[in-house]
């Protein structure tokens, strides 16, 4: 199969590889996979990751803002997609405007609907008129893409039900996963020592953006004897600086450690240094419907997970996770988890059910059916 992948972002320089990176580096062992390479200015200085896929340069605007980048690069992207589609059996797309262009070709399109895209796009512009305009524009384009795709892949039953409600019929649920060969448990004391940490550590791994709710976590620190380890960068907003300022105002700045970006290959050490892995999310459809990959990263390293209560996670993983609803329940759950002993093999076994190789095999089957028409 000849597959053209249109990803959500820069394939090799975004700080966090996403599900398509893992899935298609596996699929590329057996198929010809080419990836549209969006060279986003925001990530130009980041070191590139290795990939098994062939990169197709999409043309580069110098715009720092992601929405402006895709709008100003539209004609260039259209030409590249049109040319690459001619020699492709199927297109897998997860982007918004480039997916619209892919649907203008004669090549069948499979759309990866990872989360509630209209909220994902507009969250970079909190409370602004431009943000509302982005949300409405993305909603219209995304619904066109969804209804014209041969098949839509999504990550939870909740997103499938949402898609059914807007008229999408061909839907496959394939959840997020984890590279269990790379993310493995390490001795917690050795991991803490390597990072200069002592005592109880609760930690978050991921982007620092406005869909995250670290406010609740930081506001609870005065009541807890813990250090908060935050692993990951701000991408397009000032959310990280806002959280740093909040910690200083509450007098807990010395108990919050921000690492910025770390190589994915070193992530096991950071997660293994945590007594609890956190999944703190703001209440919004983007988070309610989806089930992000960081949950599986924590589990793969044998760590208990404390997450904002989300219906999709409760249905998917049930009582394998710990949940909280507000500041008070967060405090009580942290204390409860720290008082208990935990069998890291149990958490690891859950993650192994979601290894990327198993996920990629299911994904490959959907692409083959779409390409076969």
C-alpha positions as CSV (number, residue, x, y, z in Angstrom):
1,X,0.0,0.0,0.0
2,X,1.1,3.5,-0.8
3,X,-0.1,5.8,2.1
4,X,0.0,9.6,2.3
5,X,-0.2,10.9,5.9
6,X,-1.3,14.4,6.6
7,X,-0.4,14.9,10.3
8,X,-1.6,17.5,12.8
9,X,1.7,19.2,13.2
10,X,5.5,19.1,12.5
11,X,6.2,15.4,12.2
12,X,9.8,15.4,13.4
13,X,10.3,18.5,15.5
14,X,7.2,18.8,17.7
15,X,8.2,18.3,21.3
16,X,5.9,15.3,21.8
17,X,5.4,12.6,19.2
18,X,1.7,11.9,18.8
19,X,-0.2,8.7,17.9
20,X,0.4,8.9,14.2
21,X,4.2,9.0,14.7
22,X,4.2,5.7,16.5
23,X,1.5,4.0,14.3
24,X,3.1,4.9,11.0
25,X,6.7,4.2,11.9
26,X,5.4,0.7,12.5
27,X,3.2,0.5,9.4
28,X,6.1,1.8,7.3
29,X,7.9,-1.5,8.0
30,X,5.5,-3.1,5.5
31,X,4.2,-0.3,3.4
32,X,5.3,2.8,1.5
33,X,4.4,5.7,3.9
34,X,5.0,9.3,2.9
35,X,4.2,12.1,5.4
36,X,3.4,15.7,4.6
37,X,6.0,17.7,6.5
38,X,4.7,20.9,8.0
39,X,7.8,22.9,9.0
40,X,6.3,25.1,11.7
41,X,8.4,28.0,12.7
42,X,7.7,27.5,16.4
43,X,9.6,24.2,16.4
44,X,12.4,25.1,13.8
45,X,15.2,25.0,16.5
46,X,14.1,21.6,17.9
47,X,16.2,18.6,17.2
48,X,14.5,16.3,14.6
49,X,13.4,12.8,15.6
50,X,14.2,9.7,13.5
51,X,11.3,8.4,11.4
52,X,10.9,5.4,9.1
53,X,8.5,7.4,6.9
54,X,9.5,9.5,3.9
55,X,8.9,13.2,4.3
56,X,7.2,15.3,1.7
57,X,8.0,19.0,2.2
58,X,4.7,20.9,2.4
59,X,6.0,24.4,1.9
60,X,6.8,26.7,4.8
61,X,5.2,29.9,6.0
62,X,7.2,31.9,8.6
63,X,4.1,32.5,10.6
64,X,4.5,31.6,14.3
65,X,0.7,31.3,14.9
66,X,-0.6,27.8,13.8
67,X,-3.8,29.1,12.3
68,X,-2.1,31.8,10.3
69,X,0.5,29.2,9.1
70,X,-2.1,26.9,7.6
71,X,-4.1,29.7,6.1
72,X,-1.1,31.5,4.5
73,X,0.4,28.1,3.3
74,X,-2.9,26.8,1.8
75,X,-2.1,27.2,-1.9
76,X,1.3,25.6,-1.4
77,X,-0.3,22.7,0.6
78,X,-3.0,22.2,-2.1
79,X,-0.4,21.7,-4.8
80,X,1.7,19.3,-2.8
81,X,-1.3,17.2,-1.6
82,X,-2.7,17.1,-5.2
83,X,0.6,15.8,-6.6
84,X,1.2,13.3,-3.8
85,X,-2.3,12.0,-3.9
86,X,-1.9,10.8,-7.5
87,X,0.6,8.2,-6.4
88,X,-1.2,7.1,-3.2
89,X,-3.7,4.3,-2.6
90,X,-5.1,6.0,0.5
91,X,-4.7,9.3,2.4
92,X,-4.8,9.3,6.2
93,X,-5.4,12.8,7.5
94,X,-5.7,14.3,10.9
95,X,-5.4,18.0,10.0
96,X,-8.2,20.5,9.3
97,X,-7.6,22.7,6.3
98,X,-5.2,20.3,4.6
99,X,-7.8,17.5,5.0
100,X,-10.3,19.6,3.1
101,X,-7.8,19.8,0.3
102,X,-7.3,16.0,0.4
103,X,-11.0,15.5,-0.1
104,X,-10.8,17.4,-3.3
105,X,-8.6,14.6,-4.8
106,X,-9.8,11.3,-6.1
107,X,-7.8,9.3,-3.5
108,X,-9.9,7.8,-0.7
109,X,-9.4,9.6,2.6
110,X,-9.4,8.2,6.2
111,X,-9.8,10.9,8.8
112,X,-8.3,10.5,12.2
113,X,-10.5,12.4,14.6
114,X,-8.3,12.4,17.7
115,X,-10.3,14.9,19.8
116,X,-12.9,17.7,19.5
117,X,-11.0,19.7,16.9
118,X,-13.0,22.9,17.0
119,X,-12.1,23.3,20.7
120,X,-8.5,22.1,20.1
121,X,-7.9,24.8,17.5
122,X,-9.7,27.7,19.4
123,X,-8.2,27.0,22.8
124,X,-5.0,28.8,21.8
125,X,-6.9,32.0,21.7
126,X,-8.8,32.0,25.1
127,X,-11.6,34.5,25.4
128,X,-10.9,36.3,22.1
129,X,-13.1,37.1,19.2
130,X,-10.5,35.5,16.9
131,X,-10.8,32.3,19.0
132,X,-14.5,32.2,18.4
133,X,-14.0,32.8,14.7
134,X,-11.5,30.0,14.6
135,X,-13.9,27.7,16.4
136,X,-16.8,28.3,13.9
137,X,-14.5,28.0,10.9
138,X,-12.9,24.8,12.1
139,X,-16.3,23.3,12.9
140,X,-17.5,23.9,9.3
141,X,-14.4,22.6,7.7
142,X,-14.1,19.6,10.0
143,X,-17.7,18.5,9.5
144,X,-17.2,18.6,5.7
145,X,-14.0,16.5,6.1
146,X,-15.8,14.0,8.4
147,X,-18.8,13.5,6.1
148,X,-16.6,13.1,2.9
149,X,-14.1,10.7,4.4
150,X,-14.3,7.0,3.4
151,X,-13.8,6.1,7.1
152,X,-13.3,8.0,10.3
153,X,-11.1,6.7,13.0
154,X,-11.6,8.0,16.5
155,X,-10.3,7.1,20.0
156,X,-13.4,6.6,22.3
157,X,-17.0,5.5,22.2
158,X,-18.0,9.0,23.3
159,X,-16.4,10.5,20.2
160,X,-18.0,7.9,18.1
161,X,-21.4,8.8,19.5
162,X,-20.7,12.5,18.9
163,X,-19.8,11.7,15.3
164,X,-22.9,9.6,14.8
165,X,-24.9,12.6,16.0
166,X,-23.5,14.9,13.2
167,X,-24.2,12.4,10.4
168,X,-20.9,10.4,10.2
169,X,-21.6,6.7,9.5
170,X,-18.3,4.8,8.8
171,X,-16.5,5.0,12.2
172,X,-13.8,2.8,13.7
173,X,-12.8,3.2,17.4
174,X,-9.0,2.7,17.9
175,X,-7.8,4.0,21.2
176,X,-4.5,5.7,22.0
177,X,-1.5,3.6,23.1
178,X,2.0,3.6,24.3
179,X,5.5,2.3,23.4
180,X,5.9,-0.2,26.2
181,X,9.3,-1.2,25.0
182,X,10.6,2.4,25.4
183,X,8.6,3.5,28.5
184,X,9.5,1.0,31.2
185,X,9.6,1.2,35.0
186,X,12.8,2.3,36.7
187,X,13.6,2.2,40.4
188,X,11.8,5.2,41.9
189,X,14.6,6.2,44.3
190,X,17.2,6.0,41.6
191,X,15.0,8.1,39.3
192,X,14.4,10.7,42.0
193,X,18.1,10.9,42.8
194,X,19.1,11.3,39.1
195,X,16.7,14.3,38.9
196,X,17.7,15.8,42.3
197,X,14.3,15.1,43.8
198,X,13.4,13.9,47.3
199,X,10.2,13.1,49.2
200,X,6.8,12.5,47.6
201,X,6.6,13.6,43.9
202,X,3.4,14.1,41.9
203,X,4.0,14.8,38.2
204,X,2.5,15.9,34.9
205,X,3.9,15.2,31.5
206,X,2.5,17.1,28.5
207,X,2.0,20.4,26.8
208,X,1.3,23.4,28.9
209,X,-1.8,24.9,27.3
210,X,-5.2,26.1,28.3
211,X,-6.9,22.7,28.0
212,X,-4.9,21.6,31.1
213,X,-6.0,22.4,34.6
214,X,-2.8,22.8,36.7
215,X,-4.5,25.6,38.6
216,X,-6.3,23.0,40.8
217,X,-3.1,21.1,41.3
218,X,-1.1,24.1,42.3
219,X,-3.8,25.5,44.6
220,X,-3.8,22.2,46.5
221,X,0.0,22.2,47.2
222,X,-0.2,24.2,50.4
223,X,-2.2,21.3,51.9
224,X,0.1,18.6,50.6
225,X,3.7,17.4,51.5
226,X,4.7,16.9,47.8
227,X,6.8,18.3,45.0
228,X,5.1,18.9,41.7
229,X,7.2,17.9,38.7
230,X,6.0,19.4,35.4
231,X,7.6,17.9,32.3
232,X,6.8,19.7,29.0
233,X,6.8,23.0,27.3
234,X,4.3,25.7,26.6
235,X,3.6,25.6,22.8
236,X,1.7,28.7,21.6
237,X,0.4,30.5,24.7
238,X,1.6,31.8,28.1
239,X,-0.1,29.1,30.2
240,X,3.2,27.8,31.6
241,X,4.2,31.3,32.8
242,X,0.7,31.7,34.3
243,X,1.2,28.6,36.4
244,X,4.6,29.6,37.5
245,X,3.2,32.9,38.7
246,X,0.4,31.3,40.6
247,X,2.8,29.0,42.4
248,X,4.9,31.9,43.5
249,X,1.9,33.9,44.7
250,X,0.8,30.9,46.8
251,X,4.3,30.5,48.3
252,X,4.9,27.1,46.8
253,X,7.2,28.1,43.9
254,X,10.1,26.1,45.5
255,X,8.0,22.9,45.3
256,X,7.2,23.1,41.6
257,X,9.9,21.9,39.2
258,X,9.5,22.8,35.5
259,X,11.8,20.8,33.2
260,X,10.7,22.1,29.8
261,X,11.0,19.7,26.9
262,X,12.8,16.4,27.5
263,X,13.6,13.8,24.8
264,X,11.0,11.1,24.6
265,X,13.7,8.5,25.0
266,X,14.4,9.9,28.5
267,X,10.8,10.1,29.6
268,X,10.9,6.8,31.6
269,X,13.2,8.4,34.2
270,X,11.0,11.4,34.7
271,X,7.8,9.3,35.1
272,X,9.5,6.7,37.2
273,X,10.5,9.6,39.6
274,X,6.8,10.2,40.3
275,X,4.8,8.6,43.0
276,X,1.6,9.7,41.1
277,X,1.1,10.5,37.4
278,X,-1.4,13.4,36.9
279,X,-3.9,13.9,34.2
280,X,-5.4,17.3,35.2
281,X,-7.9,18.5,32.6
282,X,-10.3,21.4,32.2
283,X,-13.9,20.5,31.8
284,X,-14.6,20.8,28.1
285,X,-15.8,18.5,25.3
286,X,-12.2,18.1,24.0
287,X,-11.3,16.4,27.3
288,X,-14.6,14.8,28.1
289,X,-14.7,12.8,24.9
290,X,-11.1,11.9,24.4
291,X,-8.6,9.7,26.2
292,X,-5.1,11.1,25.8
293,X,-1.9,9.1,25.6
294,X,-0.2,10.3,28.8
295,X,-2.5,8.0,30.9
296,X,-0.8,5.0,29.1
297,X,2.7,6.5,29.5
298,X,2.3,6.6,33.3
299,X,0.8,3.1,33.4
300,X,3.6,1.8,31.2
301,X,6.1,3.0,33.8
302,X,4.1,1.3,36.6
303,X,2.8,4.5,38.2
304,X,-0.7,5.0,39.6
305,X,-2.7,7.7,37.7
306,X,-4.9,10.4,39.2
307,X,-7.1,12.2,36.7
308,X,-9.9,14.7,36.5
309,X,-13.1,12.7,36.3
310,X,-13.9,12.2,32.6
311,X,-16.7,9.9,31.4
312,X,-14.5,8.5,28.5
313,X,-11.7,7.5,30.9
314,X,-14.1,6.0,33.4
315,X,-15.7,3.8,30.6
316,X,-12.3,2.9,29.1
317,X,-10.2,2.1,32.2
318,X,-12.7,2.1,35.1
319,X,-11.2,1.7,38.6
320,X,-7.7,1.1,37.2
321,X,-7.4,4.9,37.6
322,X,-8.0,7.3,40.5
323,X,-10.4,10.3,39.9
324,X,-11.0,13.7,41.4
325,X,-13.7,16.3,40.9
326,X,-12.3,19.5,42.6
327,X,-9.5,20.8,44.8
328,X,-10.8,19.0,48.0
329,X,-11.1,15.6,46.3
330,X,-7.7,16.1,44.7
331,X,-6.1,16.6,48.1
332,X,-7.9,13.6,49.6
333,X,-7.0,11.4,46.6
334,X,-3.3,12.3,46.7
335,X,-3.1,11.5,50.4
336,X,-5.0,8.2,49.8
337,X,-2.7,7.1,47.0
338,X,0.5,8.0,48.9
339,X,-0.7,6.0,51.9
340,X,-1.2,2.8,49.8
341,X,1.3,0.4,48.3
342,X,1.0,-0.2,44.6
343,X,1.8,-3.1,42.3
344,X,3.6,-1.6,39.3
345,X,3.1,-4.9,37.4
346,X,-0.6,-4.4,37.5
347,X,-0.4,-0.9,35.9
348,X,2.2,-2.2,33.4
349,X,-0.1,-5.0,32.4
350,X,-2.8,-2.5,31.5
351,X,-0.5,-0.5,29.4
352,X,0.7,-3.6,27.5
353,X,-2.9,-4.2,26.2
354,X,-2.5,-0.8,24.4
355,X,1.0,-1.2,22.9
356,X,1.4,0.7,19.7
357,X,2.1,-2.5,17.7
358,X,-1.4,-3.9,18.5
359,X,-2.9,-0.5,17.7
360,X,-1.0,-0.2,14.4
361,X,-2.3,-3.6,13.2
362,X,-5.9,-2.4,13.7
363,X,-5.1,0.9,12.0
364,X,-3.5,-0.9,9.0
365,X,-6.6,-3.0,8.5
366,X,-8.8,0.1,8.3
367,X,-6.5,1.7,5.7
368,X,-6.4,-1.5,3.6
369,X,-10.2,-1.7,3.5
370,X,-10.4,2.0,2.6
371,X,-7.8,1.6,-0.2
372,X,-9.7,-1.4,-1.5
373,X,-12.8,0.7,-1.8
